[in-house]
């Protein structure tokens, strides 16, 4: 056994030991920087989602006001025997006004009377018109009918409204005390198109517009993107000028700002080819160009990950190159391709700026019925509502955002599931 | 028939032609020796595909061309049939006239037109449209049927159907890939042509170096400042200010998150945090814009007021911070990739020398990954410059030449949107200015992208 003596502490070791404490604390601090930056980033995410959810919740319910309507045929100047045309022409706002005056008999003064009319939404007369047209025997009867309240009244019931005058709040309180107010699920949000009146505005037309746009985008960009990816990965000659040019172009297009694609759509599709403005058709043409690079890049990665042994086996059994690719490589690459496509579509669904360029900011009430009808899409509807001054539109906008996010989450979940379930590791 | 119905009929015809092409080849085939198949060169389905191609492709091409060119041709026909006094008017007047006729015909209320000249023209237009529709239907279907006939006549057992079909498929795939080139060419030409027209009205020097931006052109010629001024500098500084704020938020947060996730975090933490960060990237920009305009901007203003600062309600700070939040996941996932690409042996070497983990990261990994991180930074910058919705909703409209983040500034993208939304004729200097701005935006981002992609690619080659 040798005698183990502790090594002589040199000056260097001494120095290292002295600095050790400092280095460890520096290490700790650095690690904390990382944790803090992750926490801050996630904090932003949570604040964003919580803020929008909190703002959106009021929009999913709406207060209805019950009024006793006297379907007085004489006042309307019609009878149960009148033709539908006459029934349609009658002025039903008289009935609503009468019911309100009866409810609050001591309202005098022009201004106050006008304010009283505005307790319920401006579509109340049309509701009565529709009811009478459907069932003329209502004439002469008295009915208690629930009406959509005006946005100001609704906000007052939800959390107070300083815009209302004292007498208006007094009416609303009276109605509430009499049990004539009910907070119900706001189905209008899902069954109506856009409207200048916040309480009548809904997202149906935007949803349908988005559906048309995304469906056409998908049916254009998926086949084109897949074909381009297959060509570039399997058939393109190597070291060819055009092929290199295509690759450089795809990589650059993926990083070009989307608003530039909007300018392209405006100048080429609308001005040069005369595609009608504000339609799902021109929208999806532009979105196809935007999503193509994403889909091509994802599909190429998926095709590349199929091992060469698959190709060699097929070729060895006498399949042609095209048969090998279409019968064996592409089916195996499909989960990756579909994942890329879904992510591209989710991107297209949330895209706003290029659609502003091609005129999809028009005020559209009607639900589009085909690809060449003017239409709004969901993100543009959000932009339009966010710009509206009425306070009730804040909740509507947040609700529309929430619905858009639900769609996006579903698409991304689908992509994740697809990847988890079908992706093969070779 | 309208285009949709024609397309559906065509699809049916294509399916039908596949079936009869396949049948025809089998009917022509003679069996070889027993149990040795037949004398067809290709599988029967290839003969079917060949006939389907002959049926579908020419007919679809004709249909597309017809739809693209029918409107301009109908317009010129209507214009030529107009009375001489209308034809002698300025081109804009004729365009207006034609537009009125279009909307009347499209909405089906020709009878409500009061002007007899307009009514006559509208009826003429309707007449031309009807003929065009009929001719289109007949022509497309005849071409499709002719294609089937020709395709069927070609079928012989020795026809190399598979080779022909495969050649066609390869050609189609190559054309799909070329769309990328066409898109770039389309972008360049659309912004370039309109920009050149813009620079006829406004000198390029005034545009690039002018310090005053107010595109409002006066309605009457005698109004003050009727020309509008198009100085690009305030927009550039505004864009750079907001982008700089965004990068100040995104780069440290994104980079540190990436370092922590790839070097320190356990697998479980990584599997939870990484997708959560990517959620930030999936949120549409219009949502960030709403968040910036309604939550962050008032908060910044109130916080500033509490500190005794005068903050504009559309401050560059609010828009920039929210844009930074949007870019965090972009920055972190790009940096994550490059940090992971640094070989493990370099880390091991550093640990072996007694370095702590943070020293290894700071002195070995980051220098090794630096080109990639710079590339990520440039891509993030290009995204910040081109970002539109956040600044449209949360930044200001008036062009201030300032570097104070508490004031309202405007950006290139905001002005493009402002100039192009709303009703105005296409050829005014204002709309052309939007294209000039688009060109500068495209060039700025292109330069950043090319440099970034070059750096990233060059770096990758070192460690592969």
Interface residues (C-beta under 8 A of the other chain):
Chain A: X16 X23 X24 X26 X27 X30 X31 X33 X34 X35 X36 X37 X38 X40 X41 X42 X44 X45 X48 X51 X52 X55 X223 X224 X225 X227 X228 X230 X231 X232 X235 X236 X242 X245 X246 X249 X250 X251 X252 X253 X255 X256 X257 X258 X259 X260 X261 X263 X264 X266 X267 X268 X271 X273 X274 X289 X292 X293 X296 X320 X321 X322 X346 X349 X350 X351 X352 X353 X356 X357 X361 X370 X379 X380 X382 X383 X386 X387 X394 X397 X398 X401 X404 X405 X408 X412
Chain B: X4 X68 X71 X72 X162 X166 X169 X170 X172 X173 X174 X176 X177 X178 X179 X180 X181 X183 X184 X186 X187 X190 X191 X193 X194 X252 X253 X254 X256 X257 X259 X260 X261 X264 X273 X276 X277 X279 X280 X282 X283 X284 X285 X286 X287 X288 X289 X290 X291 X293 X294 X295 X325 X328 X329 X332 X354 X356 X357 X358 X359 X361 X362 X379 X382 X383 X385 X386 X387 X388 X389 X392 X393 X413 X416 X417 X420 X421 X426 X434 X435 X438 X441 X442 X445 X446 X449 X450 X452 X453
